[in-house]
Amino acid sequence: MTAPQPPATPPIPRRIDVCNGDADGLCAVVQWRLATPAQAELVTGLKRDIALLDRVQAGPGDEVLVCDLSMQRNRAALLRLLAAGARVSYFDHHLVRNVPSHPHLQAHLDFSHDVCTSLLVDRHLGGRFRAWALVGAYGDNLRGVADAIAASIGLDAAQRERLRRLGEAINYNAYGDDERDVHIAPAQLYAIMARYDSPLSFLEHEAIAEQIDAMRQADLARAQAIRPYREDAQGRVWLLPDAPWSRRVIGTFANALAAAQPRRAHAVLRQTIAGDFVVSVRAPLDQPFGANGLCARFGGSGRAAAAGIDRLPQAALGRFVDAFAATHWGQA
Protein backbone atom coordinates (compact mmCIF):
# COMPACT_ATOMS: atom_id res chain seq x y z
CA MET A 1 0.00 0.00 0.00
CA THR A 2 1.10 3.49 -0.67
CA ALA A 3 1.78 5.41 2.52
CA PRO A 4 -0.64 8.29 3.05
CA GLN A 5 0.80 11.59 2.07
CA PRO A 6 0.95 14.35 4.66
CA PRO A 7 -1.42 17.22 3.98
CA ALA A 8 0.07 19.97 1.87
CA THR A 9 1.35 22.90 3.86
CA PRO A 10 -0.63 25.99 2.94
CA PRO A 11 1.52 28.80 1.54
CA ILE A 12 2.57 31.46 4.03
CA PRO A 13 0.62 34.66 3.34
CA ARG A 14 2.78 37.46 2.02
CA ARG A 15 2.56 41.12 2.96
CA ILE A 16 3.41 43.60 0.25
CA ASP A 17 3.62 47.36 0.79
CA VAL A 18 3.33 49.48 -2.35
CA CYS A 19 3.83 53.23 -2.32
CA ASN A 20 5.08 56.26 -4.14
CA GLY A 21 8.68 56.98 -3.19
CA ASP A 22 7.99 60.56 -2.16
CA ALA A 23 7.51 61.88 1.39
CA ASP A 24 3.76 61.23 1.46
CA GLY A 25 4.03 57.64 0.27
CA LEU A 26 6.99 56.63 2.41
CA CYS A 27 5.66 58.29 5.57
CA ALA A 28 2.30 56.60 5.11
CA VAL A 29 3.90 53.14 5.02
CA VAL A 30 6.23 53.98 7.91
CA GLN A 31 3.21 54.77 10.08
CA TRP A 32 1.41 51.58 9.05
CA ARG A 33 4.38 49.32 9.76
CA LEU A 34 5.13 50.98 13.09
CA ALA A 35 1.52 50.31 14.08
CA THR A 36 1.38 46.77 12.62
CA PRO A 37 4.92 45.36 12.64
CA ALA A 38 5.42 42.53 10.15
CA GLN A 39 7.85 41.33 7.54
CA ALA A 40 6.71 42.96 4.31
CA GLU A 41 8.07 43.37 0.82
CA LEU A 42 8.32 46.99 -0.28
CA VAL A 43 7.53 48.01 -3.84
CA THR A 44 8.30 51.66 -4.47
CA GLY A 45 10.03 53.92 -6.95
CA LEU A 46 10.62 57.48 -7.96
CA LYS A 47 7.92 60.14 -8.07
CA ARG A 48 6.73 59.37 -11.58
CA ASP A 49 6.71 55.59 -11.10
CA ILE A 50 2.94 55.60 -10.69
CA ALA A 51 1.81 52.24 -12.13
CA LEU A 52 3.58 50.27 -9.40
CA LEU A 53 0.82 47.68 -8.93
CA ASP A 54 1.81 46.27 -12.31
CA ARG A 55 4.93 44.93 -10.55
CA VAL A 56 2.99 43.09 -7.84
CA GLN A 57 2.01 39.42 -7.89
CA ALA A 58 -0.21 38.25 -5.04
CA GLY A 59 -2.81 35.58 -4.39
CA PRO A 60 -5.19 34.14 -1.81
CA GLY A 61 -4.34 35.20 1.73
CA ASP A 62 -1.77 37.78 0.67
CA GLU A 63 -2.16 41.29 2.06
CA VAL A 64 -1.33 44.29 -0.10
CA LEU A 65 -1.07 47.80 1.30
CA VAL A 66 -1.19 50.60 -1.29
CA CYS A 67 -0.33 54.19 -0.34
CA ASP A 68 -0.29 57.36 -2.42
CA LEU A 69 -0.79 55.80 -5.85
CA SER A 70 -3.51 56.88 -8.23
CA MET A 71 -6.20 54.18 -8.27
CA GLN A 72 -7.21 55.46 -11.69
CA ARG A 73 -3.77 54.64 -13.08
CA ASN A 74 -3.57 51.32 -11.22
CA ARG A 75 -7.14 50.13 -11.67
CA ALA A 76 -6.45 47.19 -14.00
CA ALA A 77 -3.68 45.84 -11.76
CA LEU A 78 -5.85 46.32 -8.68
CA LEU A 79 -8.69 44.31 -10.24
CA ARG A 80 -6.19 41.60 -11.19
CA LEU A 81 -4.94 41.31 -7.60
CA LEU A 82 -8.47 41.22 -6.18
CA ALA A 83 -9.50 38.53 -8.68
CA ALA A 84 -6.45 36.50 -7.64
CA GLY A 85 -7.66 36.53 -4.02
CA ALA A 86 -5.40 39.16 -2.47
CA ARG A 87 -6.70 41.49 0.22
CA VAL A 88 -5.95 45.14 -0.51
CA SER A 89 -5.94 48.16 1.80
CA TYR A 90 -5.78 51.29 -0.34
CA PHE A 91 -5.02 54.79 1.02
CA ASP A 92 -4.93 57.65 -1.46
CA HIS A 93 -6.00 61.23 -2.19
CA HIS A 94 -5.85 61.28 -6.01
CA LEU A 95 -9.18 61.60 -7.78
CA VAL A 96 -10.65 58.36 -9.14
CA ARG A 97 -13.83 58.21 -11.18
CA ASN A 98 -15.05 54.71 -10.31
CA VAL A 99 -13.91 52.90 -7.16
CA PRO A 100 -14.27 49.12 -7.49
CA SER A 101 -16.60 47.38 -5.06
CA HIS A 102 -15.05 44.16 -3.79
CA PRO A 103 -15.16 42.35 -0.42
CA HIS A 104 -11.34 42.17 -0.33
CA LEU A 105 -10.83 45.89 -0.97
CA GLN A 106 -10.73 48.42 1.85
CA ALA A 107 -10.49 51.82 0.21
CA HIS A 108 -9.60 54.85 2.33
CA LEU A 109 -9.93 57.70 -0.14
CA ASP A 110 -10.35 61.44 0.32
CA PHE A 111 -9.96 63.90 -2.52
CA SER A 112 -10.08 67.10 -0.47
CA HIS A 113 -7.40 69.66 -1.29
CA ASP A 114 -6.18 69.78 2.32
CA VAL A 115 -5.40 66.09 2.87
CA CYS A 116 -2.65 63.74 1.79
CA THR A 117 -2.17 60.00 2.12
CA SER A 118 -0.06 60.27 5.28
CA LEU A 119 -2.88 62.18 6.95
CA LEU A 120 -5.38 59.51 5.85
CA VAL A 121 -3.25 56.79 7.44
CA ASP A 122 -2.86 58.98 10.53
CA ARG A 123 -6.65 59.30 10.69
CA HIS A 124 -7.08 55.53 10.42
CA LEU A 125 -4.48 54.86 13.14
CA GLY A 126 -5.86 57.48 15.50
CA GLY A 127 -2.75 59.65 15.44
CA ARG A 128 -0.38 57.04 16.88
CA PHE A 129 2.59 58.23 14.83
CA ARG A 130 1.38 61.70 13.94
CA ALA A 131 4.83 63.29 13.63
CA TRP A 132 5.57 61.03 10.65
CA ALA A 133 2.22 62.04 9.14
CA LEU A 134 3.29 65.67 9.46
CA VAL A 135 6.51 64.95 7.58
CA GLY A 136 4.43 63.53 4.74
CA ALA A 137 2.11 66.55 4.78
CA TYR A 138 5.00 69.02 4.73
CA GLY A 139 6.54 67.11 1.85
CA ASP A 140 3.24 67.27 -0.03
CA ASN A 141 3.24 71.07 0.27
CA LEU A 142 0.46 71.20 2.89
CA ARG A 143 2.43 73.53 5.13
CA GLY A 144 -0.53 75.38 6.61
CA VAL A 145 -2.36 72.16 7.44
CA ALA A 146 0.77 70.57 8.90
CA ASP A 147 1.62 73.65 10.97
CA ALA A 148 -1.84 73.71 12.52
CA ILE A 149 -1.77 70.00 13.40
CA ALA A 150 1.78 70.25 14.74
CA ALA A 151 0.85 73.18 16.98
CA SER A 152 -2.19 71.29 18.26
CA ILE A 153 0.02 68.46 19.56
CA GLY A 154 2.50 70.81 21.22
CA LEU A 155 5.35 70.96 18.72
CA ASP A 156 7.17 74.28 18.89
CA ALA A 157 8.28 76.39 15.93
CA ALA A 158 11.77 74.87 15.84
CA GLN A 159 10.41 71.33 15.78
CA ARG A 160 7.91 72.22 13.07
CA GLU A 161 10.71 73.69 10.98
CA ARG A 162 12.78 70.52 11.35
CA LEU A 163 9.86 68.36 10.25
CA ARG A 164 9.14 70.67 7.32
CA ARG A 165 12.71 70.52 6.05
CA LEU A 166 12.73 66.75 6.43
CA GLY A 167 9.49 66.35 4.49
CA GLU A 168 10.73 68.59 1.71
CA ALA A 169 14.05 66.74 1.57
CA ILE A 170 12.39 63.31 1.33
CA ASN A 171 10.04 64.60 -1.35
CA TYR A 172 12.91 66.11 -3.33
CA ASN A 173 14.77 62.79 -3.19
CA ALA A 174 11.95 61.11 -5.16
CA TYR A 175 12.46 63.14 -8.34
CA GLY A 176 14.64 61.93 -11.17
CA ASP A 177 14.59 59.90 -14.36
CA ASP A 178 16.17 56.94 -12.58
CA GLU A 179 17.85 56.18 -9.27
CA ARG A 180 21.21 57.44 -10.51
CA ASP A 181 19.78 60.97 -10.31
CA VAL A 182 18.87 60.83 -6.61
CA HIS A 183 20.97 60.76 -3.46
CA ILE A 184 19.51 57.48 -2.18
CA ALA A 185 16.98 55.05 -3.61
CA PRO A 186 13.55 55.52 -1.95
CA ALA A 187 13.48 51.89 -0.80
CA GLN A 188 16.81 52.33 0.98
CA LEU A 189 15.65 55.58 2.55
CA TYR A 190 12.48 53.88 3.80
CA ALA A 191 14.52 51.18 5.53
CA ILE A 192 16.33 53.86 7.53
CA MET A 193 13.18 55.85 8.32
CA ALA A 194 11.34 52.76 9.55
CA ARG A 195 13.85 52.24 12.39
CA TYR A 196 12.47 55.24 14.26
CA ASP A 197 9.14 55.80 16.01
CA SER A 198 9.61 59.56 15.60
CA PRO A 199 11.11 61.62 12.78
CA LEU A 200 12.74 63.82 15.41
CA SER A 201 14.70 60.78 16.61
CA PHE A 202 15.53 59.98 13.00
CA LEU A 203 16.97 63.47 12.60
CA GLU A 204 19.03 63.13 15.76
CA HIS A 205 20.69 59.87 14.73
CA GLU A 206 20.89 59.89 10.92
CA ALA A 207 22.93 62.20 8.71
CA ILE A 208 21.13 61.24 5.52
CA ALA A 209 18.49 63.97 5.88
CA GLU A 210 21.10 66.73 6.10
CA GLN A 211 22.92 65.30 3.09
CA ILE A 212 19.77 65.29 0.99
CA ASP A 213 18.80 68.77 2.15
CA ALA A 214 22.20 70.20 1.24
CA MET A 215 21.84 68.76 -2.25
CA ARG A 216 18.30 70.14 -2.45
CA GLN A 217 19.38 73.65 -1.49
CA ALA A 218 22.15 73.66 -4.10
CA ASP A 219 19.79 72.49 -6.85
CA LEU A 220 17.13 74.99 -5.79
CA ALA A 221 19.62 77.84 -6.04
CA ARG A 222 20.40 76.86 -9.64
CA ALA A 223 16.71 76.83 -10.54
CA GLN A 224 16.05 80.17 -8.86
CA ALA A 225 18.78 81.77 -10.97
CA ILE A 226 16.70 81.14 -14.12
CA ARG A 227 14.26 83.83 -15.23
CA PRO A 228 10.61 82.96 -16.00
CA TYR A 229 9.81 81.95 -19.57
CA ARG A 230 6.45 83.72 -19.31
CA GLU A 231 4.58 85.48 -16.52
CA ASP A 232 1.49 87.55 -15.93
CA ALA A 233 -0.62 88.56 -12.94
CA GLN A 234 -2.09 85.06 -12.61
CA GLY A 235 0.93 82.85 -12.99
CA ARG A 236 4.45 82.09 -14.12
CA VAL A 237 6.05 79.48 -16.36
CA TRP A 238 9.66 78.26 -16.11
CA LEU A 239 11.68 76.19 -18.57
CA LEU A 240 14.55 74.18 -17.08
CA PRO A 241 17.24 72.40 -19.10
CA ASP A 242 17.75 68.65 -19.02
CA ALA A 243 20.32 67.87 -16.32
CA PRO A 244 20.54 65.69 -13.20
CA TRP A 245 19.98 68.75 -10.98
CA SER A 246 16.84 69.84 -12.85
CA ARG A 247 15.44 66.31 -12.84
CA ARG A 248 15.81 66.29 -9.06
CA VAL A 249 14.56 69.78 -8.26
CA ILE A 250 11.52 70.25 -10.50
CA GLY A 251 8.96 69.35 -7.81
CA THR A 252 10.77 71.19 -5.03
CA PHE A 253 11.07 74.27 -7.22
CA ALA A 254 7.36 74.21 -8.09
CA ASN A 255 6.43 73.90 -4.40
CA ALA A 256 8.80 76.71 -3.41
CA LEU A 257 7.31 79.01 -6.05
CA ALA A 258 3.79 78.23 -4.85
CA ALA A 259 4.73 78.94 -1.24
CA ALA A 260 6.45 82.22 -2.13
CA GLN A 261 3.52 83.54 -4.19
CA PRO A 262 0.36 81.78 -3.00
CA ARG A 263 -1.97 83.88 -5.16
CA ARG A 264 -0.35 82.85 -8.43
CA ALA A 265 -0.22 79.57 -10.34
CA HIS A 266 3.12 78.08 -11.41
CA ALA A 267 4.25 75.66 -14.10
CA VAL A 268 7.76 74.26 -14.22
CA LEU A 269 8.77 72.48 -17.43
CA ARG A 270 11.95 70.45 -17.70
CA GLN A 271 13.19 69.57 -21.15
CA THR A 272 14.13 65.94 -21.77
CA ILE A 273 17.01 64.64 -23.87
CA ALA A 274 14.44 63.91 -26.61
CA GLY A 275 13.34 67.55 -26.64
CA ASP A 276 9.94 67.01 -25.02
CA PHE A 277 8.98 68.33 -21.58
CA VAL A 278 8.13 66.97 -18.17
CA VAL A 279 5.71 69.35 -16.45
CA SER A 280 4.85 70.13 -12.82
CA VAL A 281 1.88 72.46 -12.23
CA ARG A 282 0.83 74.10 -8.96
CA ALA A 283 -2.49 75.90 -8.62
CA PRO A 284 -2.44 79.00 -6.42
CA LEU A 285 -2.29 77.95 -2.78
CA ASP A 286 -5.04 80.46 -2.06
CA GLN A 287 -7.25 78.80 -4.72
CA PRO A 288 -6.01 75.19 -4.91
CA PHE A 289 -8.10 73.92 -7.81
CA GLY A 290 -7.55 73.46 -11.54
CA ALA A 291 -4.12 71.84 -11.91
CA ASN A 292 -5.43 68.36 -12.67
CA GLY A 293 -7.93 69.61 -15.25
CA LEU A 294 -5.25 71.55 -17.09
CA CYS A 295 -2.80 68.64 -17.12
CA ALA A 296 -5.47 66.14 -18.18
CA ARG A 297 -5.95 68.12 -21.40
CA PHE A 298 -2.35 67.23 -22.28
CA GLY A 299 -2.32 63.60 -21.15
CA GLY A 300 -1.31 64.31 -17.56
CA SER A 301 -2.90 63.67 -14.20
CA GLY A 302 -2.70 64.57 -10.52
CA ARG A 303 -4.65 66.49 -7.93
CA ALA A 304 -6.59 69.73 -8.07
CA ALA A 305 -3.79 71.62 -6.32
CA ALA A 306 -0.80 69.88 -7.90
CA ALA A 307 -0.55 67.87 -11.09
CA GLY A 308 1.88 66.95 -13.82
CA ILE A 309 2.48 65.78 -17.36
CA ASP A 310 5.01 63.02 -18.02
CA ARG A 311 5.51 63.93 -21.67
CA LEU A 312 4.51 67.19 -23.31
CA PRO A 313 5.61 67.21 -26.97
CA GLN A 314 7.76 70.16 -27.93
CA ALA A 315 5.20 71.10 -30.57
CA ALA A 316 2.57 71.47 -27.83
CA LEU A 317 4.59 73.92 -25.72
CA GLY A 318 2.83 77.00 -27.04
CA ARG A 319 -0.62 75.47 -26.63
CA PHE A 320 0.17 74.46 -23.07
CA VAL A 321 1.49 77.90 -22.10
CA ASP A 322 -1.61 79.55 -23.60
CA ALA A 323 -3.90 77.09 -21.80
CA PHE A 324 -2.06 77.71 -18.53
CA ALA A 325 -2.54 81.46 -18.93
CA ALA A 326 -6.25 81.01 -19.68
CA THR A 327 -7.00 78.63 -16.79
CA HIS A 328 -9.58 79.83 -14.27
CA TRP A 329 -7.91 78.81 -11.03
CA GLY A 330 -10.06 78.15 -8.01
CA GLN A 331 -12.76 76.25 -9.86
CA ALA A 332 -13.12 72.75 -8.41
Phi, psi and omega in degrees: 000145177281130181297140179298140181276140177295150180299145180296138178283123180296146180297145178287126180301141178259150172244129184231122177257127183235126182204157168298148183273014178271185184298317183297314181294311182295317181292330176295313181291322177304313179301313183299315183284334171292324181281326182230076183299134179189154173290123181219144173280139178252127174243113181213181181189194179283175189307318186267008171276083189268321185276053187287335180295340175300335183274354189260132171242126181208156183220200184305131178087341180287146180244125182243124174256128179239126182228127170064040174233133180302120176294329178300316181283340183248014187301312183299316179293323177298313179298323177298315181294319178296319179295331180280353176103003179286151174259131187236127169254123189237117176245124181196161180232014177269138185300134175228138187279328187215102181278125180298147174254116183207139182297340181262006179250124170249107184256121177247091188238141176208122186258015178296151184287346185251025174232160172221175185296320179300323178289329176292318177294319177303317178300316182294324182270001178070029175077022186295328181229053190297329181298324176292324177297323178295321177301316177297319180293317176299317179296332180270015175069028176258057187297315181298316178298313182296319179300316181296316180293318180299317179296325182291339179254014170088013177281133181277177185299321180293319179293320178298320180295322179295318178293322179298311181297323178295313179300318180292325179291316179296319180296315178303321184294348181272353185264133176162164177284326174207178188291347175291338181283334190260165182290320181211141179298139181307322180296322177291321178296318178303317182300326178284316180301319188291353177283347191239132176293333184229139176294335177293324174292320175304314181294328180289330189249346185240134180272350188299325182295318178295323179296316178295318183295323178297319177296318180298315181297321179294317179293321180296321178298322178294319180293320183291344178280350181270137180278151179302145175285324178203141175209151173213191185294335183270331185190174181223149180236132176243146171244122177252148177285169175276117179196158178305320182294321181287328176296325180283324195263354189303316180289317177300317180296316179298318179294321180295320178297317180296319180292324182286327180226080188292348179266359181241152174272158182219139174231127178244120180248132178243122182287142178264171180296336178277352179099351176279187183229142164262137189234135170240126182241137173235123172291161176303135179299330179284343178219073193279059178218145173118342184295316182293321179297318178298311184293326179299329179294342181240026175084010181262189181200181178142208182250170182299324182273332185212127183212176183204170177229124182287327181212108173255114180301147181302325180293342181265003183302311182298317179297320180295314181299319178295319179294321177299314181294332183267358184291137177266092182292148179096000177260114182291000000 
